[in-house]
């Protein structure tokens, strides 16, 4: 199957650059995953579209202020008169690496702008005076990855002081105060994501209460969003694409609730592709149980995949030729998704992280 099979034309004007004025005041398309029928609603209609007894699974990962800027430190070993760069360098910190030879939380994997110019041995000074050096790491298998060794351990307070909200590149502006609130879900708890689990951005406390009042059970998983979710597909054949590992956690309560729902044939609705990937990764089909605890996944879901846990999916509208387009095409059928996206463009739905939503279920 070709990557280009998942391309669609999208006017740039439909890529949401800001969230809606009020959280949850978004359009909602309902798509029947079997018939392909679509209906137009608003987010406020969601509780009426979900069956009583459904279990909804949310990802409670919190976005880290992981976009950072640093100035290169002059290298005294360069020949006299050699040019020293004085331009600020942008880093997107992805995850802490456990290197035995270094202190905990001092080694971090990052994506680096203009990475070809950032060689091992170069040092950088961050806003608060912290210094990091690029070190060799054979696991940096993509050219934009760099491994940073800091002069002290980094905690979340350090990121809060020095970092920026890591808005995706299709949002053509710098982060502002509004993003500190609106690029987090209201139930975000466990810090570690380099991008928001954006399907959850539509939900308000009032909406959660309305869902509970309809006897819809709400549980949480944690998947820290990283490269496995948003790295672009660079291969012509999708089967050749390599998904990067992401870390997730399933609690005893969530696992028990999902197992009980499957036994009782109650629908399981994943809020976001990250929740779906968590559930499908943790499911043991032989024992019909969900594996508990800390785990990793590099699952790549594309057409032909047989879903084991999730019956319905609440999600945003995704980028052309992305792994997320392939996932929703696997869930609802490629032709159904492409037709629904064409309608979404015609009806001026807003796309991507701050855009409108889609509920994929069975009527």
C-alpha positions in Angstrom: 0.0 0.0 0.0 1.4 3.4 -1.0 1.7 6.5 1.2 0.3 8.6 -1.5 -3.0 6.7 -1.3 -3.7 8.7 1.9 -3.2 12.1 0.4 -6.1 14.6 0.1 -6.3 18.3 -0.9 -6.6 20.6 2.1 -6.9 24.4 1.8 -4.4 26.1 4.2 -7.3 28.3 5.4 -8.9 25.2 7.1 -5.8 24.5 9.3 -6.8 25.9 12.6 -4.3 28.3 13.9 -6.1 29.0 17.2 -8.5 27.1 19.4 -12.2 27.9 19.3 -13.1 31.0 21.4 -14.6 28.7 24.0 -13.4 25.2 24.7 -15.8 22.6 23.3 -17.5 25.0 20.9 -16.5 22.9 17.9 -18.2 21.1 15.1 -18.6 17.4 15.2 -19.0 15.0 12.3 -20.4 11.5 13.0 -19.2 8.8 10.7 -20.7 5.3 10.6 -17.6 3.1 10.3 -19.4 0.4 8.3 -21.8 2.3 6.0 -19.8 5.4 5.5 -22.8 7.6 6.3 -22.0 11.0 7.8 -24.0 13.5 9.9 -23.1 17.0 11.1 -23.5 18.0 14.7 -21.9 20.2 17.3 -19.7 19.0 20.2 -22.6 19.7 22.6 -24.5 16.9 21.0 -21.9 14.3 21.8 -23.7 12.7 24.9 -26.8 12.1 22.7 -24.7 10.1 20.2 -23.1 7.7 22.6 -24.9 4.6 24.0 -25.6 4.3 27.7 -23.2 1.8 29.3 -20.3 2.8 26.9 -16.8 2.9 28.4 -14.9 6.0 27.3 -11.1 5.9 27.6 -9.1 9.1 27.8 -5.3 9.8 27.7 -4.4 11.9 30.7 -0.8 12.6 29.6 0.2 16.2 30.1 2.2 18.2 27.6 5.7 19.2 28.7 7.1 22.7 27.8 9.5 20.9 25.6 10.4 23.4 22.9 13.6 25.2 24.0 16.0 27.7 22.6 19.7 28.0 23.3 22.7 29.9 22.2 25.8 28.0 21.0 28.9 28.4 23.1 32.0 29.5 21.3 34.5 26.6 20.7 37.9 27.7 21.7 39.5 24.9 19.7 38.4 26.4 16.4 41.2 28.0 14.2 41.7 31.7 14.9 39.3 33.7 12.7 37.0 30.8 12.1 33.3 31.8 12.0 31.3 31.1 15.2 27.6 30.7 15.0 25.6 33.3 17.0 22.2 32.1 16.0 19.8 30.7 18.5 19.1 26.9 18.1 15.7 25.3 18.6 15.4 22.0 20.4 12.3 19.8 20.9 13.0 17.6 24.0 11.4 14.2 23.5 12.4 11.9 26.3 14.8 11.2 29.1 17.4 8.6 28.3 18.8 6.3 30.9 22.6 6.1 30.2 24.6 4.2 32.8 27.6 6.5 32.6 25.6 9.7 33.4 23.5 10.9 36.3 19.7 10.4 36.1 17.7 13.0 34.1 20.8 14.6 32.5 20.6 12.9 29.1 17.8 13.8 26.8 16.7 12.9 23.3 15.8 15.8 21.1 14.8 16.9 17.7 17.0 19.8 16.5 16.4 22.4 13.9 19.2 22.6 11.3 20.5 19.4 12.8 23.2 18.8 10.2 25.1 21.8 11.6 24.8 20.6 15.2 27.7 18.1 15.6 28.7 16.0 18.6 30.8 18.1 21.0 28.9 21.4 20.4 27.7 23.1 23.6 24.7 25.3 24.2 23.6 27.7 26.9 19.9 27.9 27.8 17.9 30.8 29.3 18.8 30.1 32.9 22.5 29.5 32.2 22.2 25.7 32.0 24.6 24.1 29.6 24.1 21.1 27.4 26.5 19.2 25.1 25.6 17.1 22.1 27.0 13.5 22.6 27.3 10.6 20.3 24.4 8.1 20.4 24.2 5.2 17.9 20.5 5.0 18.5 20.0 8.4 16.8 18.8 6.8 13.6 17.2 9.9 12.0 19.3 12.9 11.0 17.2 15.4 13.0 17.8 13.5 16.4 20.5 14.7 18.8 21.3 13.5 22.3 21.9 16.2 24.8 23.9 15.9 28.0 23.0 18.6 30.5 25.3 19.9 33.3 22.6 19.1 35.9 19.4 17.0 36.2 16.3 18.5 34.7 13.0 18.4 36.6 9.6 19.6 35.4 10.1 23.0 37.1 13.1 23.6 34.8 11.0 23.0 31.7 8.3 25.3 33.1 10.8 28.1 33.5 12.7 27.7 30.3 10.4 25.9 27.8 7.7 26.8 25.4 4.5 25.0 24.5 5.4 22.7 21.6 2.9 23.8 19.0 3.0 21.7 15.9 4.7 23.1 12.8 1.5 23.6 10.9 0.5 26.3 13.4 2.3 29.2 11.9 2.9 31.3 15.0 4.7 31.4 18.3 3.0 30.0 21.4 1.1 32.5 23.5 -0.4 32.6 27.0 -3.6 31.1 25.7 -1.8 27.9 24.6 -0.6 27.1 28.1 -4.2 26.3 28.9 -5.8 25.3 25.6 -3.1 23.0 24.4 -3.7 20.9 27.6 -6.7 18.7 28.3 -8.6 19.6 31.4 -7.8 16.2 32.9 -4.1 16.2 32.0 -2.1 14.7 34.9 1.1 12.8 34.0 3.7 15.1 32.3 5.7 13.7 29.5 4.2 14.4 26.0 5.9 16.4 23.3 2.5 17.0 21.7 -1.1 17.1 23.0 -3.5 14.2 22.7 -5.6 16.6 20.8 -9.0 14.8 20.7 -9.3 15.5 24.4 -9.0 19.2 24.0 -12.7 19.4 23.1 -13.8 18.2 26.6 -15.0 20.4 29.4 -15.9 19.6 33.0 -19.5 20.1 32.1 -19.3 17.7 29.2 -17.7 15.0 31.4 -20.5 15.4 33.9 -23.1 15.1 31.2 -21.5 11.9 29.9 -21.4 10.4 33.5 -25.0 11.3 34.0 -25.9 9.2 31.0 -24.3 6.1 32.6 -21.1 6.4 30.4 -18.1 5.2 32.4 -14.9 7.2 32.1 -11.4 5.7 32.6 -7.9 6.9 31.8 -4.7 5.6 30.3 -1.4 7.4 29.9 0.5 7.5 26.7 3.2 10.1 26.3 2.9 11.4 22.8 6.2 11.4 20.9 7.6 10.6 17.5 5.5 7.4 17.1 2.5 9.7 16.8 3.6 12.6 14.7 6.8 11.7 12.8 5.9 11.9 9.1 5.9 8.8 6.8 9.0 9.0 4.6 8.6 5.8 2.7 6.7 5.1 -0.5 5.3 1.9 0.8 3.6 2.3 4.2 4.7 -1.2 5.3 8.3 0.1 5.2 7.6 2.9 7.7 9.2 2.5 11.2 7.2 3.6 14.2 9.1 5.0 17.1 8.6 3.7 20.6 6.2 5.5 23.0 5.7 4.9 26.7 2.4 4.2 28.2 0.7 3.0 31.5 -2.5 1.1 32.2 -3.9 1.0 35.7 -5.6 -1.9 37.4 -8.9 0.0 37.5 -8.8 0.8 33.8 -7.8 -2.8 32.8 -10.5 -4.3 35.0 -13.2 -1.9 33.5 -12.2 -2.7 29.9 -12.1 -6.4 30.5 -15.5 -6.3 32.1 -16.9 -4.3 29.2 -15.6 -6.8 26.7 -17.1 -9.7 28.6 -20.5 -7.9 28.8 -20.3 -6.7 25.2 -20.4 -3.1 26.2 -19.0 -0.6 23.7 -15.4 0.7 24.3 -14.9 4.3 22.9 -11.3 5.5 22.6 -10.9 9.3 22.9 -8.0 9.9 20.6 -5.7 7.7 18.5 -3.3 7.5 21.4 -5.9 5.9 23.7 -6.8 3.5 20.9 -3.1 2.6 20.3 -2.7 2.0 24.0 -5.6 -0.3 24.3 -4.7 -2.3 21.2 -1.1 -2.6 22.3 -1.9 -3.8 25.8 -4.6 -6.3 24.9 -3.7 -10.0 25.3 -6.0 -11.8 22.8 -5.3 -15.3 24.1 -6.3 -14.4 27.7 -8.8 -11.6 26.9 -7.1 -9.3 29.4 -5.4 -5.9 29.3 -1.8 -5.9 30.5 -1.3 -3.6 33.5 1.5 -1.3 34.3 4.3 0.5 32.5 4.8 -0.5 28.9 6.1 0.6 25.5 4.5 0.4 22.1 5.6 0.9 18.5 2.3 -0.3 17.0 1.6 0.8 13.5 -2.1 0.5 12.6 -3.0 0.7 8.9 -5.7 -0.9 6.7 -5.9 -4.6 7.2 -5.4 -4.4 11.0 -8.1 -6.2 13.0 -9.2 -4.3 16.1 -9.5 -6.2 19.3 -10.7 -3.8 21.9 -12.0 -0.5 20.5 -15.5 -0.2 19.0 -15.7 3.6 18.5 -13.3 6.4 18.1 -13.5 10.1 18.9 -10.8 11.9 17.1 -9.7 15.1 15.2 -9.1 15.5 11.5 -5.6 14.4 10.6 -2.9 15.4 8.2 -2.6 13.9 4.7 -0.3 10.9 4.3 0.2 10.6 8.1 0.1 7.4 10.3 -3.0 8.8 11.9 -4.8 9.0 8.5 -3.8 5.3 8.0 -5.1 4.4 11.5 -8.6 6.0 11.0 -8.7 4.4 7.5 -8.1 1.0 9.1 -10.8 1.7 11.6 -13.5 3.0 9.3 -12.3 2.0 5.8 -10.2 4.1 3.5 -13.0 5.0 1.1 -15.3 6.0 4.0 -12.6 8.2 5.5 -11.7 9.9 2.2 -15.3 10.6 1.5 -15.8 12.0 5.0 -12.7 14.2 4.7 -13.9 15.5 1.3 -17.2 16.5 2.9 -15.4 18.1 5.8 -13.4 20.3 3.5 -16.6 21.3 1.6 -18.3 22.1 4.9 -15.4 24.2 6.2 -14.5 21.9 9.1 -11.3 23.1 10.9 -8.4 20.6 10.7 -5.7 19.3 13.0 -4.8 20.0 16.6 -7.1 23.0 17.3 -9.7 21.9 14.8 -13.1 20.2 14.8 -13.9 16.6 15.8 -15.1 13.3 14.4 -17.0 10.5 16.1 -16.5 7.1 14.3 -18.9 4.6 15.5 -21.6 2.1 14.4 -25.2 3.6 14.0 
